[in-house]
Amino acid sequence: MASKTLGLENSLYDYLLSVSLREPDILAALRKETAEHPKMMMQISPEQGQFLGLLVQLMGATKTLEIGVFTGYSSLSVALSLPEHGQMVVCDISEEYTQIARRYWEAAGVAQKISLRIGPALKTLDKLLAAGQGGTFDFAFIDADKVNYEAYYERSLQLVRTGGLIAIDNVLWGGSVVDSQAQDESTIAIRNFNQKLRHDPRITLSLLSIGDGVTLALKRRWAPLMEPDSK
């Protein structure tokens, strides 16, 4: 929905990138190719990719999950930040889009870290749970169809370990979440999803305005002292 952080004028956004972005050449090449794609707005912003990489390094993550791959910018950002023995399970329904991703994973030398599962993500997540992989992932990134966000989140919450982190993209949805005229299915789903997480006692929550809005949900090690208020 947004290939740059919302709400920043171009000059300020350019400054932000100029003093903070450390984008490897392989990621820059992928971003450039994706910019020519008819669905280029599905790609995350470069500062967001760098942020995801920072998160997995900060956590010392070795096993991660991604729901929604597209051309692979986010998965490559994470894979480059994982240790050599790190492993990713990434889910998408498109062979066409992910062929681009595979090419860049190979070029970057990280393809061995990434297990791509083509098919409906909910089926893949259910298979992982049935195989006993609940509580084994350090980090999950959700960036797929918005109507299924709640279902992806619930599965991801089971799959990540206690103290694991789930990052969810597009939670501001280009600003449509505050537009009363926007009543399409995806916008309504995101509004409802945001409200659900606001009151979910199983997580520690933060919604950041980076990119198109990213929610961070940390799976709690202990119950909160009090429930979130109902405002």
N, C-alpha and C positions, 0 to 999 in steps of 0.2 A: 504493500500500500504506500510505502514511502521509502525512497532510496537515500534519504538524508534525514537528519534530525528535524522534527517538526518545529515550526515557530521561530526559526533563526533566519534572519535576512542573509542573503548570499555572502556579503562581505564578512559577516561575523562567522558564518559557517566555514568559509574558506580559511579564516584565521584559525578557527578551532582545529581544522585538519592540519594546517601548516605547522602548528606547534605541538601536535600530539600524535598524529597518525604515523605509525611505523609499519607500513603495509609492505610485506614481501612482494617481490616482482611477480611471483606466480599468482598471488591473490589479485594484484593490480591487473594482470592480464585477463584473469577470469572476470573481474568486474567490468573491464572494457568490452569483452566479448558479450557478456550478458546485457550490457547497455544497448546492444543492437537487437536484442531479442524482443519479439512482440509483447511478451509479458514481463518486461524488465522491471516493472514496479513490484514484482514479487521478491526481488532480491533485497536483502538487508543492507543497511548502510555500512560503509567501511569502519566507521568508529564503533558501530555496534558489533561487527565481527571481532574487532580488537578487544572489545569489552568482554565478549564471550571467552576469548582466549585467556584473558586475565583471570576471569572467574575460575576456569578449570585449573589454571596454574596455582591460584591462591588456595584452592581446596586440596591440591595434590591429587586431583582426580586421575583415575586410571581406566575407568569404565563409564562410558557415556551413552546417552540415547538421544536420537533426534527424530522428530516427527515432522516431515515435510522437508525435502531436500532441494527441489528445483534444480538449479545448475551447480549447486554444491559449495557456494561461498561460505555459508555458516559452518558446514561440516569440515571444510578445508581449514577454516580458521581454528576450529577446535582441534582437529587432528594434528596440526602443526604445533599446538601447545601441549599435547599429551606426550608423556615419555615414550621411549621406543617400544615398550611392552604394552602401551595403552591400547584399548580396544573400544570401538564404537559400533553400535547397532543403529542404522539409519533407515527410515521408512519413507517410501514414496509410492505413488501409483503410476508414475510416468517413466517408461523406458526411454522415451525420446529426450526429455529434459535431463535425466540422470546420465545419459551417454556423455553429455558435456561434463558433468561432474566427474565421471570415471576417468575421463581423459586428463583432467587437471590433478586428480588424486594420484594418478600414475606419474605424471610429470613432476609432481612435488615429492614423490617417493614415500607417500603415506598410504597407498592403497591397501597395504597389508594390515593396516589398523582398522579398516572400515568394512563392515559387513552390511551390504545393501540388501534390504528386503523389499521387493516389489510386490505390491498388493495393498488392499485396504489395511490401514495402520491398526485399526482396532483388532483385527484378526491376528496381526503380528504381535501386538502387545498381549493379547490373551494367550497366545502360544508361549510367549516368554514366561508369563505367570504360571501356566500349566507345566512348564519345564522346570519349575522351581527357582526361577531367577528373581523372584520378589526380594526386595531389600538388598540387591547386589550392585545397583548402579549408583554412581556418585553424583551424576548430573544428568539432567534432561532438558532439551530445548524443544518447545512446541511452536510450530509455525506452519500450520496446515489449514484445512477448511474450518471456518470459524464455528459453524453449526455444531461440530463435534468437539469443540474445545473442552467442554465439561467432561466428556467421556475420556478424552485423551489425558486430561489432568488426573482423573480418578485412577486410571491405570498407572500413570507415571508415579503417582504418590505411593502406590503399592510397590512399584519397581525400584524406586530410589531407597537407599538406606536411611536410617535415622541420622539426621544431620546432613542429608543430601539436599541438593538444590534443584529446583525446577525453574526454568526461565521461559516465559510465555511472550511471544511477539504480538504486535499489532493491537495492543489493548486500548489504544486511543483511536485506532481505526480512522486515521486521517482527520480526526476531529469530529467525525460523525456521531460519536457517543454522546455529544452534548447538543446535537442538532435535532430538535423535536420533530422536524419534518422527515428525518431519516428513520423509516420504519421497515426497512428491508430485513430479511431473515438473519443475515450475518450481523448487522448492527445490533439487532435485538439480542442475538445470542451473546455478543461480546458484552453488552450492558449487563445482562443477567449473570454472565460469568464473573465479571468484575465485582458485582454485588455478592456473589457466592463466596469469593475468596476474601472479601472484606470481613466476613463473619465466620471464617473457617478456623476453629481453634486448633486444628492439627498443624498449622504452619505459622511461621513468622513471615510477615508480608512487607514488601516494599514495591511500589509502582514508580518507575523511573520514566522520565520524558525522553530518553535517548531513542533515536530512530523514530519509529511509529508508536512508541510506548512499549516498555518491557516490564513485565511483572516478575519479581523474584519471590519465590515461595520456598522457604527453608523448612524442611520436615522437622518438626520439633523433637527434641530429646525428652522433653517433659511437658506436662500440661501447663497451660497458663494459669497465673494466679486468679485471673478473672476473665470472664468471657468478653469479647469485643462488644461495645455498646451497639444498640440497634438503630442508631441514627442513620 
